[in-house]
Amino acid sequence: MRIDLGSGNRKFQNCVGIDRIAYADTDLVFDYNHQLPLEDNSVEFVMASHCLEYVDDLQAVMQELYRVCQHKAIVCIVAPYAHVSSHIVNPEYKQLFNEHSPRYWTHSSDTIIDQDEFSLSDRNSWSLLEDEQPVMDFRVLRMEFFYFPSFQTGYDSVELSLLRQSQLNVAHQIMFHLLVVKKPITTEEQLLISQTEILEEPDYVKEQRGPTEVEEELEKEPLFFLDHISSQAKPTAQKPMIQQPVTPPPVMKTTVARQQPMRNSGSISRSSTNSRRSSRRTSARRPKYQRSRAIRRR
């Protein structure tokens, strides 16, 4: 059987809706401050979304849930986070929840939850139950916090853990996934269940989650680039330049004209020689008086 405790007007899927008010989807109108009209070990899944903060005795209700659940049943609890100023003064809230709440629902000293999530505590042991308190064993499979918008980005998990445990108005909601243990079970088995089991949750919490780490890294851009003025900045490795093969320019074929022998020079020298010979012959044929005149004229 699957039950939705305090189902209201949005009953969880495939569950029997139990509520004190007769809503349209309510299957069983019942005040769950009293003993549930269910058999022992008959429930395999419990959804308790924003209902346990209104109960009169939280430990009594948790003990009753433990009775009706079978071994390895899953219980999902969504509740207001205690460290919010408006939650502290809300007169309708009879119970408040934080990261230490599930430590009062088991006697086990071991947990798979990171110790940073409950670091501000005076006891290192996970269980805070006293020996004389009622026997119940809810082991935490997952514990998730929902932060106000101003804390959804810019902080790592350790910073958020310290902030929400030491200051008000950091986280507004908490969700537990609990494993009902009625037989011996090891920490390794709990870890395996937390990693392999599909942990169901209300649809509205998906909208309340902030951006994931991957989305945050993609959106994160530096405001200033100071690498050029920082003396401590490490030089960035430059990519090796790939030298492109140099293609030689095309060879231009030049045609050299063959130089023709100069015939005119030979003809000029011959003509000058002939003119000299003819002038000698003419001068030899002249009479002597003509020669003397010619000499005078010279």
Sequence and secondary structure as in RCSB ss.txt:
>XXXX:A:sequence
MRIDLGSGNRKFQNCVGIDRIAYADTDLVFDYNHQLPLEDNSVEFVMASHCLEYVDDLQAVMQELYRVCQHKAIV
CIVAPYAHVSSHIVNPEYKQLFNEHSPRYWTHSSDTIIDQDEFSLSDRNSWSLLEDEQPVMDFRVLRMEFFYFPS
FQTGYDSVELSLLRQSQLNVAHQIMFHLLVVKKPITTEEQLLISQTEILEEPDYVKEQRGPTEVEEELEKEPLFF
LDHISSQAKPTAQKPMIQQPVTPPPVMKTTVARQQPMRNSGSISRSSTNSRRSSRRTSARRPKYQRSRAIRRR
>XXXX:A:secstr
 EEEET TTS  TT EEEESS  TT SEE  TTS  SS TT EEEEEEES GGG S HHHHHHHHHHHEEEEEEE
EEEEEBSS HHHHT TT    B TTGGGGS   S  SS GGGG S S  SS    TTS    EEEEEEEEEE GG
GSSS  HHHHHHHHHHSSSSEEEEEEEEEE  S   HHHHHHHHHHS     THHHHH    HHHHHHH   S  
 TTT TT                              HHHHHHHHHHHHHHHHHHHHHHHS HHHHHHHHHH 
